[in-house]
Amino acid sequence: MVSRGPRRAGARGIVGAIVLGAVLLGVAVAQPVPTPRLGPVDPARAASPGTVAAERLVDELVDLFARAYWDPDHLDWGAWGERHRAAAVAAEDRRALDAALGRMVRELGDDHSSWLGRPGEASAPPPSEAPRLGLQLAYVAGQGLVIERVYAGTPAETAGLRRADVITAVGALDVRDVGSLFEANAALAAALAEGPAQLTIRRGRVAFEVEVPGAAVAFRDAAGRPYALLLGDGVGYLHVPTFQEPGVGAAVHAAVRDLAARGATALVLDLRGNLGGRLVEAGLAVGPFLEGDWARAIARGEVAWRATYTVVSRRDGGEVGVARLEGAGGELLGEARVVGPVRFSGPLVVLTGSETASAGEIVAGGLAAAGRARVVGERTAGNVEAVRAYRLSDGSQVLVAIARLEAAGGARLDDGVAPEVTARATVLDLARGQDPPLAEALRLLAGLPFVPGRWF
């Protein structure tokens, strides 16, 4: 029996969205929409207090998408509006209106355009006061608590725990047969409440004990941090879970610099689970491995802008890495910088999963198309639109897919990034101490015809 704990969602906004960068990240106000030219209004519809507002929002959406959507021929925009007008006008309250307009935008089927409605005042939840380790766990009966992910900056990382480690005992309690994830987690929480937890860990065929103190963990913050590990034999491992958070690109440079200083001459860049984020942060993350153009945007059949990374010298002799989004006329659309950029010229393998999307797959595809990286894992999602946020007249917000992204040389990514070597890790693989995609990456880096330790 396998059971999983809930996935911790990072503060990434819309799942899978490519956001253009600092300049376009804020909400852009839509151009004034002309007064709708409506025909005679049915008296029954006029009796609803929300009729005029609903009519206006439908017309504003039609006008906005007709002007801004990356493919002007995607739909008959006028007919699109009429298909959803009646449901919007019939909405009895704001929640029903948002539902109707949400269905209208979802009809586009591009996985990026999205009706947000009027923003609320929701804030991030405070970190739990209960002591935690900073792990994403699954439970496999007869095996124990399987570590699926170690969060950066948490007690688990400090203790050296790794993905595919298995917790077989908490103190004197053998958790391999406690029955469920709930019971195993309860035993772990009870141990942490009393002080550092004594854990028995199985890593492959080796068992060892480690004492790990718990701490309050803000998972919302931890979920966005890159996680780095030196695997041995000169191979560094870097998991980048998102490009959404400001500072992610600079953190990638710092991690690569640290791994190289510790002896890494080859790297595995793990983008499994990366749903995208800010393109300028992704550009900085590309920087250690590739300079120049790395992606471009196509809107209405033309190259609308390009993503580039360069290193410039400062007057004091230092350097700055600059990720830019430049319009077709050279205008600056977005920019991010890192002081003291790092360059890494060693072999690079990128890991992808079927859920790798948006900026995550653009990075993988861009590095592969440039011949800078080999790709191992699963075909990515093929979800490669860039979005911009617009505010409508009543304060409602909508994300509009304004461009389709592709590699700098024109390689299309609509069908996803196809790996050179296909491999997938299941929970049962991890419970056996195996991560097949990572093992295949190590095989490629070592130039071996077989995966070390898998068959022999």
N, C-alpha and C positions, 0 to 999 in steps of 0.2 A: 504494500500500500504506500502511495506517495501522497503527501499533503504539503501544501505551500502556504506560507504566510502572505499577507497582502503586500503588493508591490508598493514601494514608497515613490510617490511621484515627485519629481523635482519641480522647482519653480520655473517652469518653462513656458507658461502661457498656453496657447493653443497647441495641442499635440501635433508635432510634425511640421510646424510652420517654419518656413524660411523667412526671417525678418531682415530687411535690407540693411539696417545699421542705425547708428546714432541719429543721423539726420531724419531718416524715415521711420524710426522706431516709434516716435511719438504719434499721437493721433492726428492725421491730416484732415483738415476740414474740407469736405466736398465742395466743389464749385456750386454757386447758387443754382438751385434747380428752378426752371421756369414754372410759373403757375400752371398746374395741370389743366389741360383743355378737356374737361369732362363733358360728356353728353348729359342729357336730362337725368336727374337723380331720382330714383324710385322713392316715393314717400316713406315706404317701410324702412328703407336703408337710411334715409335722412333722419328718421326718428331716433336712431342710435347715436348717443353722444360721441362715440368714437369714430363715426363714419368718415368725417373729413380728415381726421388725423391718419386713419388707416389708408384712405385713398392717397394721401400725400406721401406716406412712406412707401407704398408700392410704386408710385410714379418716380420717387427719388431713387429707389433701387434700380428700376429699369433704366433710368437716365445714367446713373453712375456706372452700371456694368456695361452698358452700350458704349460708354466713353473710355472706361479704364480697363476692362477685362483684356487679358493678353491675346485672346483669340476672338476677334470681333464677329466671326461667323459661327461661334460655338452654338448659339441658339438664335431663334427669332425672338429678340428681346421683348418686343411688344406683346407677342402671343404668350411669352413666358409670364409677363405680368398679369395678363388677363386670366391665365389659368389659376392664379392664386389670389386674385383680387377679392372674390366673393368670400373666401375663408377669412381673409384679413378683416374685411368689413363686418363680418358676422361675429367676430371675437367679442366676448362679453366683458373681458377684463384684460389687463396688461399681460398677464401670463399667457392667456390664449392667443393674444396678438403676437407675442414673441414666438410662440410655437408655430403659428401660421407662417410668419416671415422666415423662421428657421427652416421650415420645410421648403419654402420657396428657394432659399439660397442653396440648400442641400441638393436640389434637383440638378445643379450644375455638375455634381459628381466628381469634383477635382480634389477632394480631401483637404483643401486649403481654405477656399472661400468659406466664410462662416459668419452667421448672424450672432452678434454679441449682445445686442439689446442695450439698455441703459446700464452703465456700470454701477455696481453697488459700492459699499464701503468695506467689503470683506478685507480682512488683514490676515497675515500669516499666523497660524497658531503658535503659541509659545512652545519652546522645547519641553518635553516631558521631564518632570522632576525625578521620575524613577530612573535608577541607574540602568544603563544599556551598554551593550558592547559595540554596536554599530555594524550589524550584520543583516543580510537578507538570507533567510533560512528556508529550507524545505525539510520535510521529515520522510525518511524511507524506513519502513518497518524492517527490523533486523539489521539495519545499518547505523541509524542515528540521525542526528541533525546535520544536514548537508549544507555547507556554506556555498551559496550561489553568488554572493557579492560581498566584498569588504568595502565599507565606506571610508573614504579618505578622512584623515584628521580625527579618527575615533579610537577608543581603546583597543579595538580589534586590530587596527592597522599597527598601532604601537607594539602590540604583542606579537606581530609577525604572522597573524593568521592569513590564510589565502583561500581563494576560490578553489573548490574541490577538496578542501579539508573536510573531515567528518568528525563532529563531536560525538564521541561514543559514551562518555560518562561525564556527569557533573558531580564533583565530589565523589562520594561513595556510591552514587546512584547510577546504575547502568541504564542509559536512555535508549538503547537499541530496541527495546521491546516494551516501552511504556504505553504504546497504543496509538498515540496521535501527536501531531504538532502542538496542539493545545497543552497537553500534559507535559511534553518535553520543554516547551517554552515556560510553563509554570515552574518547573524545577529550576530552570536557569534563572528566572526572575527571583525566586526565593533565595537562591545562592548569592546573587548579586546584592540583594537587600541586606544581607548579613556581612558583606565585605567582599574582597576579591574572590572571584570564583575559581576553583581549581578544576580545570578541564582536562580531560583525556582526549587527545587528538590523534586521528589516523590520517596520515598523509601518504597516499600510495600504500606501500607495504610497511611503512615505518610508523610506530606509535610512540607518542611522547606526551608529557604533561606540561601544562603551562598555567600560570596564575595570572588572571586578568581582572583588574579592578573595573568596575562599571563607572559610568559618568552620564550626566544628562546629555542627550544627543539631539540636536536640532536637525532631524532628518531632511527637512526641506532644504536646508543649506548644504548638508553633507552630500545629498544626492547629486549636486551639480559639480562637485570637485573632482578633478582628475586624480587618478590613483596610479602610483608608479611602484614598480618592484623590479629588482635585479634578480633575474632567474638563474644566473650562473652561466659559465662558458661564454661570457661576453655578450649575453643577450639581455636587453632591457625590455620591460613590459610596461605599457602605458595605456590605461583605460580612460577614455574621454567620454563620459556619459551624455553630455549635452554641450551645445555651443550657445545656449540661451543666456547664461549668466555673464554679466560684465566681469572681465578679468580672466575668463577661461583661457583665452589665447595666451596671455602672459604666463599663466600657470603651466601651460604646456611647454613653453620655453624654459621655465625654471626646472620642470621635471626632466626634460631632455638633457639640460645642462648637468643636473645632478647625476643622472644615470651615466652619462659619458664620463664624468669625473670619477665615478666608481668602477669604471672599466667596461661599460657597454660599448661594443663596436657594431652591434646590429640591434634593431628595434622591432618589436611587435606593437603596432598601434591598434588597439581594440576599440572598434566603433559599434560593437553589438549593443543594441538598446539605445543608441543615439538617435533621437527623433528630430534633431535639427536645432534651429535657433538663429542667432544673429550671424549673417554672412561675414561681417567684418571680424568677428571673433573666430569664425572658421578660417578666415584668411590668415590671421595671426598663427593659428594652429598649423596651417600648411607651411608657414614660413621656415621652420627649421629644415624642411626637406626640399622645398621648391621655391625658386624666385621667379618673378615675372607673372604673366597672365596664367590663371588657373581655372577660371570659369567665366561664362558669359551668359547674358540673359537675352532671350528672344521674345519680342512683343510685337504682335501684328506683322509678323514676317520679317522684321528687321532686328539687327543687333541693337538693343536698347542701352545696354551698359555692360561693362566687363569688371571682373574682380581680379585684382592684382596685388602682389606682395613684393615690396622692394626694401632694401636696406640703404639708409642714407647716413652720411657722416655728419657729426656735429662739430662745432667750432672747437670744442674742448678735446677733440680726438676720439670721442666715443661714437657709438652707433645707435641708430633707432630703426627698428623694424616697423614698416608702415603697411597696413592692409587698407586698400582703398576700393571703393566702388565708383567707377568713372562712367559718366554718361557718354553717349555717342559723340557729343561735341566736346568732350574733355571735361565737362563740369563735374564737380565733386558731389557725390550723392551720399557718401558715408565713409567714415575713416576710423581706424583704431590703431594705437601705437604701443610698442613695447620697447623699453629702454634696455640696451645691452642684449640684443637678440642673439640667439644661438644658431649655429649651422651644424647640421648633421648629415654627413655624406655616406654613411655606412648603409648596408642593406636594410631594407624596410619591407615588412609584410603587414598588410592591413586586414583585420578580421571584421567581417560583416555578418549580419543576421537578416532574417526576413523582415524584421521590424526596423532595421536601420533605414532612416528616411530623411528626406529633405536635405538640409545642409550636411547631415551625416553621410549620405550617399554621394553628394556632390564632392565632398572631400575625397572619399574613396575613389570615385570615378575620375576626378581630376588628377590625383596622384598616379593612378594606373594609366590613364591616357597619356600622361607625360613620360611614361616609362620609369617613373621614380619608385613605384611600389608594386608588389604582387599582392593579389587579393585572395583570401581564403575564407570560406564560410558558406553562407547562403546568398542567393540573389536578393538584392535589396528591394525596397518597396516600390520604386519607380514613382515616387511622390515628390516631384521636383519643380513645383511652382514657387515663385516668390510672392509674398503678400504685402499689401499696404493697408493700414487701418484708416477708415474714413468715418467722420462724424456726420450724422444726418441732422435735419433741422430741429428735431425734438431731443437731441442729445444721444440718440441711439448710435451704436457703433457697429460697423460691419467690416470684415476683412475681405479684400478683393484680391484674387490671384491676378497680378498685373504682368507677370512674365513667366516664361518657362526657362529653366536653367539647363545648361549643358556644359561639357568640358570645354576648355579654351579653344581647342582645335576643332570643335564642332561635333564631337562624339555625343550622340543622343543618349539620354539616360531615362527616357520615359518608361522603358521596360525594366528598369533597375540595373544595377551593376552586377554583371555575371562574374562569379569568382573563377579564378584559374583552377582552384581545387575546391570541390564542394565537400563540406563537412558541417555537422551539426552536433551540439552537445545537449543531451537530455539530462534530467535529474539523475537517472540511473547511471549514466556515464560518470557524472560527478561523484555519485556515491561510491563508485569503484575507483575514484581518484583520477579519473581521466577527463580531459577536456579536448576532444578530438580536433576542433579547429586550431587550438593552440599547439597541439602536438604536430599537426600538419605544417603549421608555420615554422616550428622549430626544425622540422625535416627539411623544408625548403632552404632555410638559412644555413643548415649544415650540409646541404647538397647530398643528402642520403636518398636512396631509392625506397626506403621503408620508414615507418614511424618508429623511432626508438622506444623500446620497452613495451610496445603494444603486442607484438607477436613473438618476441624472443625473450 
